[in-house]
Amino acid sequence: MVRPRLEVADIFRRYAEAYRLTHGASLSPEQHRAMRAVEACRTAALGGHVEQCDQCGHQVIAYNSCRNRHCPKCQSLATAQWLAEREAEVLPVEYFHVVFTVPEELAALALQNQRVVYDILFGASSETLARIAADPKHLGAEIGFLAVLHTWGQNLMHHPHVHCVVPGGGLSPDGRRFVTCRPGFFLPVKVLSRLFRRLFLKALDRAFARKELAFHGRLTHLGEPSAFARLIEQMRRREWVVYAKRPMGGPAQVLSYLGRYTHRVALTNDRLIKVEEGQVSFRWKDYRHGHCQRIMTLAASEFIRRFLLHVLPKGFQRVRQYGFLSNRSRAEKLARCRQLLGARREQAAPAAAVGDYLSQYEAVTGASLIQCPVCQRGRMRRTEELAPVCVSAPRPPETSRQVRMNSS
């Protein structure tokens, strides 16, 4: 694989220390951790090993990965492993892609209360799909689907939304039939939108009553019950955006699509163009103006700020499965779906030994990272282990629990 000539890590290594000096007290521990991980990824700071070809003697130094989920370089293996597991779950039916988005006025509130509001977003969108699909006026079946949280737009600004990938059908209430939707049509988006709005605002109002929400900076006034009630009422009068994309193709296209969405980070290295005189330029797609490709240039500090907006709380699960794909009943109900559809069970790719990156990669992708890239005959063998090189990485300051820089 050809290494991109410019990486997010290069920007962090050049400008992150100055950013920490200015904004470090307002960053969360997770943001500090993500910054350090991206800076150190595949460098001597994490250690590594020397490999040598057993045929031609070619040598390379391979440094260890940080494995942080926000690092653009550490998602390829995670994606491949996850897709291998999902391959056994794909059904021979039409698939649909439904997106649930919250209004811009609520995005700032979500940023200050990520864990609470993102959970509400997952809950409201999943309940909306399940309830409308179960209604006999629409599908009248229990569906199964996968939901993925994205918090960014193409310009790296905060834009929380959930992507749902849904098979076009589900199990009848008695479990005796697989009910398929009409070709090319899943569920009415206007009905989805209005139920989603009602469920989301009801859960948000409940969170406020339980004092689960915090308000800082320009949102401080929302801590007053009357101001918060006005916000809720304003949002009730708005039309919320729920849209369904065109149906996907067969299982191969579905898996390819999932691979692009599930483990994506806010910005990948291939979108970067240049870094000059403290300015970062990258490509972005302007969806509001005909999906045109444009170039955005930001000060390095602003680029880092926007990138860090999308660091999730520790342990937060951003990919979730529901209905007959939920962990509790997936095996049994998927088997029943296949039986009713007359489909054979697909076998997932074999798992490799935990911790062996090279074996994992080959088992999942079928591509070898062990074969010598020079002679193409020999195999690369480890000849020497390299200990991590100690560097003085700054730690989160004691004031990291203060209002975050993203809040105001």
Secondary structure, DSSP 4 states (H G I P E B T S, - for coil): -PPPSS-HHHHHHHHHHHHHHHHGGGS-HHHHHHHHHHHHTTSGGG-EEEEEETTT--EEEEEPP---TT-TTS-HHHHHHHHHHHHTT--SS-EEEEEEE--HHHHHHHHHTHHHHHHHHHHHHHHHHHHHHHSTTTT-SB-EEEEEEEEE-TTS-EEEEEEEEEESEEE-TTSS-EEEPPTT--S-HHHHHHHHHHHHHHHHHHHHHTT-----GGGGGGGSHHHHHHHHHHHHTSPP-EEEPPP--SHHHHHHHHHHHTT--SS-GGGEEEEETTEEEEEEEEGGGTTEEEEEEEEHHHHHHHHHTTPPPTT---EEEEETTSTTTHHHHHHHHHHHHT-PPPPPPPPPPTT-HHHHHHHHHS--SSB-TTTSSSBEEEEEEEPPPP--PPPPPGGGGS--TT--
